[in-house]
Amino acid sequence: MNPFHYSRPNSVEDAVHLAGPASRFIAGGTNLLDLMKENLTRPEHLIDITGLPLREVTETAKGGLLIGALVSNADLAWHPLIEQRYPLLSQAILAGASPQLRNMASTGGNLLQRTRCYYFYDANVPCNKREPGSGCPARDGLNRIHAIFGASAQCVATHPSDMCVALAALEAVVHVQGRNGSRTLEFADFHRLPGDSPERDNHLADDELITAIELPAAGFAEHSHYLKIRDRASYAFALVSVAAALEFTGPVIREARLVLGGVAHKPWRDEAVENWLVGKSATRETFVAAADALLQHAQPLEHNAFKVTLARRAIIRALSDAAQGVQA
């Protein structure tokens, strides 16, 4: 681990004025400290934001919720308003990590997790995410856990977060602040696909800090389900996960959200498939057709073609459970 400067600002304004290309904000540190210990990232300046007033969950004038970036994953998952109005988010958070990590991990930090590619975490091999232009050994190497959507010649890694899959389905909005002021990003626009610059995971500027995540009023409380398929029952990243949410008018689907995790560099959503579901009845035949439509453009690698079949089954099951109002 390299030497670094440490600051603990008392305000968001002070924090963003300290930030720059060689600095990192730190809250729970559940991912950043691992990266530093493995010498995969070498910040010259750590900015401790744990003293900032970003720990509240408040109701918005539009009927949604504003979640401070420093609310812990554990507190968020068990928050009464989240459990009642956004059970999809609660389910997704509780499917991730371990209780100890959820106690430490912050809501804002969850969005900033780096990918869990074997090669990215091995400093002895090349990786375009760590050293642009050095190569992507995962393409022709062991790629069982890697992407089947949205990959590029430069990177085939997947985003590890469970919480982000649910936030994508709920159409959350990310509030950020930098030296030039504050702005919001639609959740779909927050993370990036790898393209030719896989070293960049999101659209934040170097000085920008996540201050809150806003949830809209529609929480799909009655008909949503988060399904995570992994190699072991706990503390494992998703091979495939599905956030499914439905609203009905009588027996007919009025609105649908369908997002996959573990299959791309960001939560993977196909709005054309969601729109196709509108007006359909909640039958197995409908959900099979939706799964097939979503997966028709998948591009599996040598060792992860099983993800296509796994995702198909998971989509059908998650939509069926959402329609029936099954909670995990």
Steps between C-alpha positions, in 0.01 A plus 500: 500500500642838398523802735209743478367821652184483709230764549168497684292798378196628686288596199420375152641823358833446676512138388455573129755782510757254631426247226695441181636230266739359763250502789226262609202550728473233768201403716464132594803411288376146439629500141754784493714361783521161327615671182763698692629197690541309175680801348236524228427865570742752650323817611723779619223649713214333690206726583301354789134601454357313799448825691275654235123541562393240243339232720130583475214336311234764434178517302490722192225734388434265206422207731834326467799469731838673515770272638818660631817358351635397842199291603641153556380212286371327814303803620354550153392138457316499832361854482120479550420718197730295276351172621145625454527699176811366325535134601691429177785719628497340843514152347790593274710651778445200728608269217840668488819467702484401869334664803837638610566661162145635474550669837804685364418554133340830406221555251710734288802273515296205375461678166877540469609138542761388250445185299585161647692361200772250597750677277418848626584385854830339400768767473734251330295478180397770251157663527360787297300621801817542703741591220325615182645339192662209684245241384206293622608145585146411605384499137696184422557385857279382782183703437229303679380798708530758223261702283256374239371851420659836430862384501771631270834385364656688792304352792250224581466563875167520684369740762476326841225692681162351590364829628568672168289247310200591713573873475508469122160328503357770727639777275687667783673835456853567627574839658862616478692814590829632369692825503274638226179423688252217526325291234296184463552192284234251400612163631513356149758767412719467810707192410685457170547209265872430445538606135856618435551638851416224750704673770201735547209331678263797520435857387617678815764771473809471722370759745139378517356335810179297515281672760171308469294252302141595428225243457183591309158447654434179306658219699318195357434396858241232418661333199879495501766238554881481510653167407873434533670189363850438636748223563433480873217606726666803658776755448539437128453726201222428256553280200163638391250709693161639403302796631141463379220746577145514366189713533158370395167627379282202577674193354698703246852638548491881507871562564806276509862530607754227433871539579779241503812497717819300460483514120645838400723789604187668645149385594352378171157628405312463171212747490368353175428174681336689787279685254410172329375363834251786540150389411584130534361252751733369769536148364798271472479528122528879525802479729673240282458727199637797696805301612570381147468854363735643761764231449496484121796738471714339772864441402642235731869417522666160501426413863178689579243388243317336791404852612257531210303193608531599865378852429204370301382283788567776754301760302199268470509417870554860616215633286272218618582567864451874453162443340394281791627750756765263636749668732840346570 
